[in-house]
Amino acid sequence: MTQWYYGREGQQNGPVDEQALRDLIAQGIVTDQTMVWREGMVNWLAKAAVPELQANQNIYAGPSAHYPGMVPTAPNSGLAIASMICGIVSIILCYVNALAAIPAVICGHMALKKISRSEQPMAGRGMAIAGLVTGYIGLLIQISFICFISWMFFIVRSSSSGSPFPPPAPVTAPVSPPSPSP
């Protein structure tokens, strides 16, 4: 929780939490000209110069605004969501798992790279990993299916001809010339 200090009648007061400071603002004890400071600020500033202490801050600042008592959340990565959805679909699809597994793997890797390099906090790491895992499982299912079908084709072909390989050429003994009779 943020601890604030404020100056009043030449004295430093505080620390007080943000709600207590807002109560002091509402009572008129802390005015726009009162100097305030919290950890992370370089210098003391007049309350009017601190955006987070403005009276109209909590009206509506958008969907990602931080309101007192609310834990701010980071936006989700769209690539992570796409990776997870494609990964789940790749496991559900029959015979064509790779159609969704390949995009799941690509989006998953792109999402993890974007999340790790983002300057702003970004959520979705778990979804990207889930998309990667399910995408790789979908690829494994597809490869296993292709190998199974190839193996079955090989077995069927070999059973119909008796052998999967062409028959060997007959071995003949060398013909020797007839021996003269006595």
Sequence and secondary structure as in RCSB ss.txt:
>XXXX:A:sequence
MTQWYYGREGQQNGPVDEQALRDLIAQGIVTDQTMVWREGMVNWLAKAAVPELQANQNIYAGPSAHYPGMVPTAP
NSGLAIASMICGIVSIILCYVNALAAIPAVICGHMALKKISRSEQPMAGRGMAIAGLVTGYIGLLIQISFICFIS
WMFFIVRSSSSGSPFPPPAPVTAPVSPPSPSP
>XXXX:A:secstr
  EEEEEETTEEEEEEEHHHHHHHHHHTSS TTSEEEETT SS EEGGG GGG TTTTS   TT   TT      
B HHHHHHHHHHHHHHHSSS THHHHHHHHHHHHHHHHHHHH SS  B HHHHHHHHHHHHHHHHHHHHHHHHHH
HHHHHHHHHHHSSSS                 
